[in-house]
Structures are given as structure tokens and as C-alpha cells.
């Protein structure tokens, strides 16, 4: 198998903080890898290293067959990068932004203009191409930033939380663009905090927590680690959450997760047969239930099962 991205033992420290602690990655050519984790997990640090913007303190990597330490220039010629925040010039038009990128990459003026026109059309920005970027909506800026990362037709594309801050409709538009890139043969490494995003887009998922890879597999593989189904329970009286959790754990054999919403519990189960037993135990104790549901596990359930906290627990950190 040919790997477009290979990394072994990547380590990066910032003073006393270890942002990456021995990360291994292997991404087959033409596939999409979702790197899943909360803020502070080390996702952005990994992307910046693989895109040659940071040097690792330890470890090795090859991108498109090129060595990260010795052939950084060659790597930059074959990759594209769209970071968490749009990096386009607000004072220029969308067309001028993309043309400028093409010229900086060495394209002749006419070819840079043609490539800019093509990308504006692909990103549904043709009508706005002549306008200053400062007049663009957030979703339009994100699509323009993605277009800028595609000017050189990269073999490997790094997308660092590309839909961060977008509303659901614009997020779906961005998903469609990313799917199209993968269908055209690009290898995509996508970091995200949106669990449904990784589920929809990725062929394989790496889960990173506190700078370490804690799991890897297809979305289906990871879901199976959290049980075949998940039982959700919402209580009428949130003050009885701890009591209800103990009752559920006694039946299922697993401590249920307590959500931010008071009185909401979730627990992985191996089948629907346990549901009546849980209901009987809770009812016998006089704990009233407002809602009870059995569903397939989400990637949020997987993250909780693997790390002991949800993927949003660490929001607000900066690594």
C-alpha cells in the first residue's frame, strides 16, 4: 500500500507542555483521514508539523514520499493547507487573492488567472469574484481559503477545522467540496471537533487526546467499541442523577456518562434486552423518567468510552 502521509513518533513540546507525545499516522494515498479531538489535543500542532510550518522535537515523517526534515521544499510544492482561520487578504477581491497565490507559486499570469476563475466557479464564488473579500460572509471566506489551498492542485491537502464557525447549511456546503476533492484523488487529512463531520467524511479516524493517539479505525470500527447501542435516559428530577446512574450501572455493568444537561445519562449496551431491566430497576426505586431512547452510538460516545470525557470537555485550551 502506498501512503501519502507517514509519521512515526512525532513529539512537540512548548516549555513544560507536551503538545504531541509520540504520534503515529499512516494515510493511504487517495483517502481521507479524520483527526478527531478537542481543543488542546494536539491536532493543529500535528498539522503544522506535517505542513512544514513547525519542526518536531522528535520523530520522523514523509509526505508524498519526501522526508519532512530534509525535503521540506519539495513537500511544500505538493501540499495545500487551509487553517482554522481564513488567511486571505480582505482588501483584495476573491479573484485577485487567488491570482496572487498562483503567481507566488510560479504560474504564468494568464494561467494563474484561468486557475483562479476555475476555482471561483468550483466554490460557487464566481459572482462574488470581483468583490472585496471584506464584503464576504464567513462561509464565503472559508470557501475562498479552501480555493487558495487548491491553486497548485495539491496531491496532499491539510484541512485544520475547515468548518469551524460555520452555520449548519454552510458546513454542509463545505462538506460537499471536501468530498469532491477526495473523489478527484486528493489525499486529505482533516482535523475536526465535529464528530458528525469525521463520521461523514473520513475513511479512517484517528482519535487524539492530550497529544497521544488513543484509537484508530473506521467510523464503524470505533462506534463498535462503544457498544452496539447506546441507552439515553432523561430524568424528571435532575437531583436524582447520581442515584439513577448507580442503578443503571448495577444493571448494565458500566458507569453511565453524565451529560452537561442535568438529568441526562447515556450508557453503552450490547443489545435492547437490557432496556426493560433498566426501566424496572429505576421504576422500583421510584425515579421518574422523562425520556428513554435506544440508539446507535455516536462518535461522541466513542470518545467518552476511550478517554473518559467527551470531545468538548477541553474546549478553551489553545494547543
N, C-alpha and C positions, 0 to 999 in steps of 0.2 A: 504494500500500500504506500502511495506517495503522500507525504504530509506537507502541507503548505506552511504550517506553523508547528515548530517543535521547541519545547522549553523544558529544561531539566534543572531542578533545584534553585530556582530564582529566589534571591534574597535581596531585600532592600530595607535599610534602616535609616531613620531620621533621628539622630541622637539616641535617646533611650527607647524610642518607639520602633518596633519592627513591623513595617508595613507588609512585607512579604516574607514568609518563613518557609522557604523550600517548595515553591510552586512548580508543579509539572503540568505541561499541557501538550496535547498532540491533536492537531486538527487536520483531517484528511482534505486534500485539495477538492474544491468544489462544494464543500459542506458549510453549514452554519453552526458555530459553537456559541451557545449562550453561557455567559459567565454571570452567575446569579449570586447576589449577596447584598447586604445592607450597606449604607454609607459607612465607611471606616473599615470595610472588609479587606480592601486592598485591590479592588477591581481596576480603578483608574491608574494606580501605580503600575500594575501589570501591563496595561495598555501602553502607557508612556514608555516603559522599558522596551516592549516589543516593537514600538514605532520609532525607536532610536532616540527618543527625547530624554531619556534617563539612562544612566549606566547602572547595571546591577552591582551589588556588593559581592555577590557570589552567584554561581550558576552559569548555564550556557543556553543559547537559543539559536535557532536557524529559521529564517523567514524566506520562503521560496528557494530554499537550498543555500542561502547566503548566511555566513556566520555573523551574528549580531555584533561581536566585538571588532572583528577585522574587516567587515564589508558593509559598514553602515551606509555608505553612499549608494551602493548597489541596491540595498534594501529600500532606500527612500525612493528609488526610481520605479519600484513595482508595487508600492503600497498607497493606500488612501487612508485618511484619518478624519473623522468627524467627532469632535469632542463634545463635552456636556453643554457647552455654550457656543452659540453661533460666532464664528470668527471672521465674518465678512465685514467689509468697510461700509458703514452706514451712509457715508456721504456719496458713495458711488451708486450707480444703478446696478441692478442684478446682472445685466449684460456686461457692463464694464468690469464688475467683480470677476466673473468667470473668464472673460477675455484676458484680464490681467494675470490670473492664475495660469492660463495656458501659455502666455508669453514668458512668465517666470520659469515654466517647465521646459522652455526652449522651442515651443511650437511657432512656426511662421505666423505672421499676423493674420493672414486670411484663414489659415487652418484653425487658429485659436478662436476666431470669430464664428466659424462654422460649428466648432465643438460647443461653444457657448450657446448658440442658437438651438442645437440639438438637445442639450441638457435642459435648457429652459422649457422646451416642449415636453420632454420626458417627465419633468417635475411639475407640470401644469402651471408653469410660471411665464409662459410666452407673452401673455397680455400685460404682465407687470414688468417685463424685462427692461423697459426703458425708464422705469420709475426709480427714484432714490430708495435704497433699502430701508431708510428710516421710516418710510411710509408702509412698510410691510408688517403684516401681523406676525405673531410669534411662530405660527405654523409655517408661514411662507419663508421666514428666515431660516428655520430648521431645514426646510427642503432645499433652499439655496445653499446652505452649508454642506448638505449631503452632495449636491451637484458639484460643488467646488472640490470635494474629495474624489470625484469621479473623472475629473478632466483628463487625467493621464491613463484612463482605462485600467485601473489597478487590478492586479491579479489577486491581491490580498487587501481586504478592507477592514479597518478597525472602527467600530461604532461604539462610542462610550456614552451610554444612556441617551440614545438619539431622540427619544420621545419625551424626555424629561420636561415637564411643564406644559405639555400639550393637552388640549381637551380631548375627550374620547374620539370625536369624529376625526380630528387631525391626526391623532395617534393611529387610527385605522388607515388613514391615507399613507402615513409613513411606513406602516407595516407592509402595505401593498408594494411600495417602492423597494423595500428591502427584499421581499420575496422575489420581485422581478430581477434584482441583481443576482440573487442566488441561482435563479433559473437560467441566467445567462452564463453561469460558470464561475462567478467570483467566489472566492473563499471569504467568509465573513466571520469575524469574531465580534460578538455583540455583548456588551455589558448592560445589565439592567437590574432595577429593583422591582420591576413589574413582573410578577410571577406568571401572569397570563401571557405576557409578551414572550418570555422564554418558551412557554408551552406551545405557542402558536408558530414561532419562527424557527426554533432550533432543532437540528438533527440530534445533537447531543448537548448535554448541560453539565457544566462544572459548577459546583456549589462551593463558594469560598466564604470562610468565616474566620475573622481575626488573622488574616494573612496566610491561612492554610486551606488547601483543598480538602474538604470533608466528605465529598461524594462526587461521583461522575457517572453518567449514564444517559440513556434516552429519557425523554419526559415520562414515558410509560414505565420504564425501569424504576425511576426514582419514586413515582407515585406508589408503586407496589411495595416499596419499603415502609410506607406509612400505613400499610394495611389495605385490604381490598376495598373497604368502605370507611366512611367517617360518620360518626353519630354526633349530630349537633343538638344541644339542649339549651333552651332559654327558660329561665325560671321566672315565675311571677314575682317572687320576693328575692332580690339580689343579695340580701343579707344572709341567705342560707346557701350561698355559693360553695363555701368550704365544706359544709355538711353534705351537699349534693355531690361534690367532687369525690369525697370519701366513699359515698355509697356506690357511685359509678365504678370507681377503682376496684372495689370489693367484688364486683360482678365481672368486669372486663379484664382485670389484672394489669391495667395500665392507668397511670395517673392522667386524668384528662387535662387538656390545656385550658387555661382561663384567658379569655379574650379581654381586650380593652373595654368592650361593652360589658357593663356589670351584669352578672347573672347569666353569662353566655359561656358554655362549656363545649369542647369538642374532644372526641376520643377516637382513635383508630380501632376498628373492629374487623374481624375476619369474615363476618357474614351477618345477614339480617336476623339470624336466630337469636342473637344476644339482645336485640332491641326489646322484645317483650319482657325479658328478665330484668333489664334495667328499669323499665317502666314499673314493674311490680315492686322492685326494691325501693324506688323513690316514692311510690304511692303509699307503700306500707309505712314509710317514715313520715307521711303527711306533708311532703314537699310538693307544692303545686308547680306544674309545668305549663308554661305559656305556649311553647312550640317545641316540637320534636321532629327531626328530619334525618334521613339516612341518605348519604350522597357519596359520589366518588371523591377520593381525596384530591385536594388542590396541591400545587407546589408549595403553598404556604404551610400546609400540613406537613409536607415533606421536610421543609426547612426546620420546622419545630421539632420533628422527630429526630433530625440529625444533629441539631445544635442546642436544643433545649430552650430556644427562644424563637420568636417569629422574625421574619426578614425585616421588619420595621423597628425592632427593638433599639437598634443602634443609630437611628436617624439623628442627625445633628452633629455627628463627628465629621472629620474632614479628610481622612486619609483616602 
